[in-house]
Structures are given as structure tokens and as C-alpha cells.
Amino acid sequence: MKLNLLSCDAQRPDRRAIAKCIAEISSNVGESLSNELTEILLEGDAVDIEVEDKNSGSALRALRKLSIDYEIIE
């Protein structure tokens, strides 16, 4: 499943927690790339990631917990 991470609405976003979440839920993103994607997301640009279908429910919950708005692409 592909997700488009749109924005983070948290008052004080936890960059480390967001990067860790992206690295854990994404099927093709490592730690350094997740840090870069976090910076891009927090600057206001959308980020596309690929999530394994078996982890999709927990991935979406983790994103909501971090106040990250997303849309499901496919």
C-alpha cells in the first residue's frame, strides 16, 4: 500500500519519533532516508512511502498518534 504523508499537525513534532515511525512502517526506507523524509514532511512538503499490507493497520494508527495527516494512494 502506498501512502502520501501530507503534513504534521503536532504543536511540537518529535522529529526522532517521526523518523523512527517512518523507518519501521515503510518497506523500503532506512534510517538515514527516514530522517531526510521527516525533514521534508516538517517543512511542509508531502512524502510518499510504501507500507506492507500486513502492517497497514498499525502503521496508520502510528501515524495518527504522531498527528501526521496522510492519504492512501493505493
MIFI-900866 format. One record per residue: x, y, z of N, C-alpha, C, O, CB in turn. Coordinates in steps of 0.02 Angstrom, whole numbers, plus 32768, in hexadecimal, padded with zeros to 4 digits. Glycine has a CB too. Layout:
N
XYZXYZXYZXYZXYZ ...
//
This chain:
74
802A7FC68000800080008000802D803E8000805F804180247FD08000803D 801B806F7FD8804080AD7FD5801B80E37FFC7FDE80EA7FF7804C80C47F8C 80428109802380268140804A804881818035808381828024802F81348095 802181B58036803B81F8802A8035821C806D7FFE822C80828014821E7FEF 806E8229808E806D824D80CD8069829780BD809582B3809C80AD823D80F8 803382B880D3802582FC80BE8043833180EC8062836080D57FDB830680BA 80398329812D8051835B815C8050833F81A38034830A81AF8026839C8158 8070836481D0806F835282178051838D823D806C83C4823B80B783418230 801A838082607FF683B48283800883BA82CC7FE983E182F17FAD83A8827D 803A839582E3804E83978329806A83DC833A808C83FC8312808183608339 805B83F3837780748434838E80C08435838E80E0846383748058844483D4 80DD840183AC812683F983AC813683B38392813B838483BA8144840483F4 813F83AC8351814B83698335818D834B834D81C0836D8350814B836C82E8 818A830C835F81C582E7837681E782C9833881D38294831F81B282AF83AA 821B82EB8320823D82D582E28256828E82E78251826782B88276830482D3 8273827D8320828F823A8328825982058326826281D1830782B68236836B 82208211834781EA81E1834781CB81D9830181BA81A282ED81B481F68379 81C5821182DD81AA820E829981D981E7826B81C281BC8245819E8254827E 821981F5826F824A81D18246824A81868256824E815D8229829181EF8250 8247817682968246813082AA8207810D8290820A80D48278824A812982F7 81CE812F8294818F8114827C819281078231817E80D2821981558143828C 81AC8138820B81B1812F81C281DE80F481B281CE80CC818681CD817081A2 821780EE81D4824580B681C78225807381D88230804281B5828580C081F0 81FD8071820E81DF8031822281A5801C81F5819F7FE181E681C680378269 817B804B81E08140803781BA814D8031816F8128800E814C8109806981C5 818180518157818E8050810F81B6801280FC81E27FFC812281B3809080FA 81A67FF780C281C87FBA80AC820A7FC7808982317F98807F819A7F94807E 821980058077825680128051827C8050806882A0806E8040824680188008 8274806480A7829480A180BF82C0808F80FB82AA8070812B826080D780D3 830080A480F8832E8099812F832E80D4815D8307810481558374808C8115 835A80D2818E835D810581C28370814A81A78350817C81B8838D80F181F8 83A3814D817D83B9818F8164838581AE8135837A81EA813883FC81888140 83668184810B8333819E80DF82F581B4810682D581E580F48320816980AB 82E58190813B82AB81A4816482B781E781858288820E818D829C816E8199 82F581F581998305823781B582FB826E818182E082A38190834E823981CF 83108261814383078292810D82BD829C80FD82A782D580F4832C827B80CE 8297826680FB8250826A80ED822B8290812481FC82B581178232822480E4 824182878162822482AC819A822E82F681928200831E819C8242829381DD 826B830A8180827A83518175824E836E813E823383A4814482C4835B8164 824783488107821E835F80CF81D5836780E581B5839880D48222832C8094 81BC8336810B817783388123816B8375815181398397814A816682F78148 819A8381817E819283B781AE819B83FC818E8185842F81A981C383AF81E7 81BC83FE815481C2843D812F8182844D8109817B848580F081FD843A80FF 8154841D81048113842A80E58108840780A380D484108084810C847180DA 813783DE808C812F83BA804D81168373805B81268356808F817183B88025 80F08358802D80D683148033810D82E18025813C82EE7FFF809B83098003 810682A6804481378270803D81118230802D80DF8220804D81638268807E 8129820A7FFB810B81CA7FE9813481928008817281918004810781C17F9D 811181618028813381268041810A80E8802F80CF80ED8021813D812A808E 812B80AF802F810B806E8022810780488063813980418087813480467FEB 80CB802F807480C0800980B180A97FC3809F80807FBB8072808C802D80DF 80C47F9180C280AF7F4C80B580667F4580CC80537F60810080DD7F1980DA 803F7F2180A67FF77F1A80B57FEB7EFA80F97FBA7F0C811B7FD67EF0807F 80167ECC810E800A7EAB814F80147EDB818A7FFA7ECE81C080397E6F8157 80387F12817F80447F4381B4801A7F8281AD80237FB181D3808D7F5681B5 7FEC7F82817E7FC97FC1816E7FA07FDC81A87FA0801981B37F9C7FB68133 7F7D7FB381CD7F537FCB82047F7C7FEC823A7F6C802382517F2C7F928221 7FB27FCB824F7FDC7FE7828480028024826B801080538291800D7FB2829F 80138025822B8036805E820E800A809C820F802180D28221804D804F81C6 7FCB809481FC7F9D80CD81FB7F9080E782427F8B8123824C7F5B80B981D9 7F8B80B982727F8280CF82B87FBF80F682D17FB8812882F37F77809282E5 7FFA80DE82BF8038810082D4803C814682B68051817582D8807680D882C0 8027814E82788028819082587FF681BF8279800581FA8284801A8189820D 7FBB81A582887F8881CF82AA7FA081E482EF7F94821D83047F4681A982B0 7FC281B883127FDC81C78355800F820083528014822783827FFC81898375 80358204831C806782398314804A827782F2806F82A682E280A2821F82EA 8008827982E97FE482B282CA7FFA82BE8282800082F8826C7FEF82F182F3 80068288825E801A828D82177FDD828081EC7FBD824C81F18054825B8206 7FCD82B181C27F9682A881927FB1828281567FE9828E813F7F7982ED817C 7F898254813D7F9E822A81047F63821C80D77F29822580EA7FBE81E7811D 7F738204809B7F4081EB806E7F5981AA80517F9581A180457F2F821E8036 7F2B817B80467F3D813A80297F3A81427FDE7F0781557FC27F0D81018043 7F7281317FBD7F7681377F757F5D80F87F537F3680FB7F247FBD81477F5E 7F7480BE7F6C7F5D807E7F517F6780487F847F56800E7F777F81806C7F11 
//
